[in-house]
Amino acid sequence: MDSIKLKKGDTVQVIAGKEKGKTGKIVKILRDEGRVVVEKLNFVKRHKRPDTRGKGGIMEKEAPIDISNVAYFCSRCNKAVRIGYIKNEENKKVRICKKCKEQLD
């Protein structure tokens, strides 16, 4: 898997699939699988069997979305953009929006 430029807490927009056009924050990144979990998006139903601690039922939870189906959402550009890297004054690598050149970190 190539380097993933997104981080936990980033606001992303879904660019493909059933949730296309919706935005949300990244809750979890599954680097090995190349997928991300976005809060309040891509819900699936899971059937839970009752056990001694609680009752069963149909639960809804967020399922992972492939990383290629999401893009960083720049609040300044107000659209989904690509992320680039530059070195700042302290010679540290920082993420930038490729459209408006705003620093993200």
C-alpha positions as CSV (number, residue, x, y, z in Angstrom):
1,M,0.0,0.0,0.0
2,D,1.4,3.4,-0.9
3,S,1.5,6.2,1.7
4,I,-1.8,7.4,3.0
5,K,-1.9,11.2,3.1
6,L,-5.1,11.3,5.2
7,K,-5.1,11.3,9.0
8,K,-7.6,10.5,11.7
9,G,-9.8,13.5,12.3
10,D,-9.6,14.9,8.7
11,T,-12.8,15.9,7.1
12,V,-13.3,14.0,3.8
13,Q,-15.8,13.9,1.1
14,V,-17.0,10.6,-0.5
15,I,-16.3,10.8,-4.3
16,A,-17.7,7.4,-5.3
17,G,-20.3,4.9,-4.1
18,K,-23.7,5.0,-2.5
19,E,-22.6,7.8,-0.1
20,K,-21.2,10.0,-2.9
21,G,-21.1,13.7,-2.1
22,K,-21.4,13.4,1.6
23,T,-18.8,14.6,4.1
24,G,-17.6,13.4,7.5
25,K,-14.6,13.0,9.8
26,I,-12.3,10.0,9.7
27,V,-12.8,7.9,12.8
28,K,-10.3,5.1,12.0
29,I,-7.8,4.3,9.3
30,L,-7.2,0.6,8.3
31,R,-3.8,1.0,6.7
32,D,-3.3,-2.7,5.9
33,E,-6.6,-2.9,4.1
34,G,-6.4,0.6,2.5
35,R,-9.8,1.6,4.0
36,V,-11.1,4.3,6.3
37,V,-14.1,4.5,8.6
38,V,-16.0,7.8,8.3
39,E,-18.3,9.0,11.0
40,K,-22.0,8.7,10.3
41,L,-21.5,7.3,6.8
42,N,-21.7,3.9,5.2
43,F,-23.9,2.2,7.8
44,V,-24.5,-1.6,7.6
45,K,-26.8,-3.8,9.7
46,R,-25.3,-6.5,11.9
47,H,-27.4,-9.2,13.6
48,K,-26.3,-9.7,17.2
49,R,-27.1,-12.9,19.0
50,P,-28.3,-12.4,22.7
51,D,-25.8,-13.4,25.4
52,T,-25.6,-13.4,29.2
53,R,-24.6,-9.7,29.2
54,G,-27.3,-8.3,27.0
55,K,-30.0,-8.8,24.5
56,G,-29.6,-9.3,20.8
57,G,-31.0,-7.5,17.9
58,I,-30.1,-5.7,14.7
59,M,-27.3,-3.2,15.2
60,E,-26.2,-0.5,12.8
61,K,-22.5,0.3,12.6
62,E,-20.2,2.3,10.3
63,A,-18.4,0.1,7.7
64,P,-15.0,1.0,6.2
65,I,-14.9,2.8,2.8
66,D,-12.0,2.2,0.4
67,I,-9.4,5.0,0.6
68,S,-9.7,5.6,-3.2
69,N,-13.4,6.6,-2.8
70,V,-12.7,9.5,-0.4
71,A,-10.9,12.8,-0.9
72,Y,-9.8,15.5,1.6
73,F,-12.4,18.2,2.0
74,C,-10.8,21.7,2.1
75,S,-12.9,24.1,4.1
76,R,-11.3,27.1,2.3
77,C,-11.9,25.8,-1.2
78,N,-15.2,24.2,-0.1
79,K,-14.5,21.2,-2.3
80,A,-12.7,17.8,-2.4
81,V,-9.1,18.3,-3.1
82,R,-5.8,16.4,-3.3
83,I,-3.1,16.7,-0.7
84,G,0.5,17.6,-1.3
85,Y,3.6,18.1,0.8
86,I,6.1,21.0,1.1
87,K,8.8,21.9,3.6
88,N,8.1,24.8,5.9
89,E,10.5,27.4,7.5
90,E,11.7,24.9,10.1
91,N,12.4,22.4,7.3
92,K,9.5,20.1,8.4
93,K,7.3,18.4,5.9
94,V,3.7,19.7,6.1
95,R,0.5,18.8,4.2
96,I,-1.0,21.4,1.9
97,C,-4.1,21.7,-0.2
98,K,-3.0,21.5,-3.9
99,K,-5.7,24.0,-5.0
100,C,-5.3,26.9,-2.5
101,K,-1.9,26.0,-1.1
102,E,-3.2,26.3,2.5
103,Q,-1.4,24.4,5.2
104,L,-3.5,21.6,6.7
105,D,-1.3,20.7,9.7
